Amino acid sequence: MSSLHGDIQKGKGFFIMKKLTALLLSLCMVLTMACATALAEGKTASATAEGFGGGNVTVTLSVDGDKLVNVEIDATSQTDSIGGAAAKVLAEQMLANNSVEVDGVTAATVTSDAVKAAAAAALAELGLTNADLAKVEAAEKETYTDLTCDVLVIGTGAAGGAAAMAAAEAGAKVIAIEKLATIGGTSAMAGGGIAAPESSEQKKYGIEDACEAYVDLWVEYNHNEYFREDSGMDEDRIRFVVGQAAGLIDWLEENGFEFGRPMSFDLIEGVDRFHYASNGKPTDLLYAKNQELGVEYWMETKATALLTDENGNCIGATVEKDGQTFNIYAKGTVLATGGFGNNQEMMERFTPVDAAQVAYFYGSAGQTGEGILMAEDIGAAVYEKGARLGMSYVVGDGTNAELTSLGGPWSQAPIVDNTGVRFVNEYCHSLNYPSLIYRHAAPYYCIYGSDREDYAAILANNVDDPAVTSADTLEELADKLGFDKQAFLDCIAVYNAAKETGVDAAFGARVDFMNFATVGPFYAVQIAPQYTGTIGGVVTDTSAQVLRADGTAIGGLYAAGEASNGALYDLVYMSGSSFLNALSMGRIAGENAANQQ
């Protein structure tokens, strides 16, 4: 550079350079003016912003004068039933208000912010700001009055959808309310697998299974080193729920669900008992069927209190919508409001030991537990020994997509605790990862060598990330992290030995899933537990009726799903059981609520 600069400063070269510079500046000005004119005259423009999980959201606006005539939002990178659904709501709001400055959608904040940022950028591409769009007179708000129905369902996840469908099938007039702008709650974010032993689908494909085998495995999972005798887990209740499975699959098929061959989601279980709908997500299928059945949905409508008569029976709920408060009276009310994973105060009450440690919640923003508290306010008993539904882990703070791409259920590195000791079979399974919560030995780390070139490249590229510690040797890595050096070296040696022996002598991990750490440089990547919901809620019987502490039922009040799952688990979630429980008990709750006198 210095030599070239010196040449340009000499004589003729400098004169030519000045003329060339002036010419280039003139051309740039002409091009800029031409682009500005084209943009001002253009009617359609697109822009992109980063949404949830690092996925891009693209907004395309069409403008005629000072009016938005079309808003298209490509949010295919976002969770379909949350960010995707929010995008549709936002597009409608922008058109209705002739403005890109609209309220975000609750539970889809990141996607909402991305949509609004992209929309503003698209306007800028047209040489406009939101102030250039014509103001629209605010429509007069609808005034709400008290409503009456046979069955009120609070919450629209799997349990609420099943309850509404069962009640409507029984001939009841059903109102389903949802405090968020989108249906489905955490159920809409889940994989949708229903564990259903002895189903007609299994028999169709010659798959041998037994309810008792599933019950035994379920109970075995929970009777681990962290088991609590006083947690409230009830083996008879587990057996009851599993006994509903075969009939549940038949009922869902009668109502539009299509199932293919059952499969084994989990290689530890090894039985093809997981049923996945091939024609849509369970929450979407339930919603579609319920609309056919005439279920009345009220979105962005939040229940704030349960109503009771002079005898303490539940007769509906007080709700809020658009800043207005009114009552919905019902003969039967079903709580399908989910857990309390997004309510720190309730976490501290029901999971006091675990609530203090770092763990990341991956579930619906609507999991704030008010349904449980509303029931408690009118005398319902609750499971005081709650827990988090631990499902996986987060790398660092969860924002580095490249680091998050490492590992996974079929390609896992050894996990150690803050002493450097390995303590679990790393296969990504709900049996294993809750221990990251209950062991209370954070921070935890995945240990990598440079044995795999692709992983080594990712780690080397992210060595400055706060979650990554690197060293040339395992001994140096142990020193940097303050591990018990010998214990760390011994456990990694046992792990690596499986490469030759074909057997993980410590925890029986699948050798074909293991990532060995024999070649330097070595890396420790800090992880934290992730949970998708909670264990606990209100106490119910097998008819889904909510019970008081003395065992008597609160007339007219039922609960299903995560709002009442405390009898099913101690600390360990059972694969496929969440949808089985939600749909089965939701069905029972809806049927019984419809028959409430």
Secondary structure, DSSP 4 states (H G I P E B T S, - for coil): -HHHHHHHTSHHHHHHHHHHHHHHHHHHHHHHHHHHHHHHH--EEEEEEE-GGG-EEEEEEEEETTEEEEEEEE-TTS-IIIIIHHHHHHHHHHHHHT-S--PPPTT-HHHHHHHHHHHHHHHHHTT--GGGSPP-PPPPPPPP--EEEEEEEE--SHHHHHHHHHHHHTT--EEEEESSSSS-GGGGGS---EE-TT-HHHHHTT----HHHHHHHHHHHHSSTT--TTS---HHHHHHHHHTHHHHHHHHHHTT--B-S-B-S-TTT----EE-BTTS-HHHHHHHHHHHTT-EEEES-EEEEEEE-TTS-EEEEEEEETTEEEEEEEEEEEE-----TT-HHHHHHHSHHHHTS--EE-S-TT---HHHHHHHHTTB-B-SS-EEEEEEEEETTS--HHHHTS--TTSB--EE-TTS-B-S--SS-TTTTTHHHHS----EEEEE-SSSHHHHHHHHHTTTSTTEEEESSHHHHHHHHT--HHHHHHHHHHHHHHHHHS--TTT---GGGB----SSSEEEEEEEEEEEEEE-BB-B-TT-EEEBTTS-EEEEEEE-GGGB-TTT-SS-PPTTHHHHHHHHHHHHHHHHHHT--
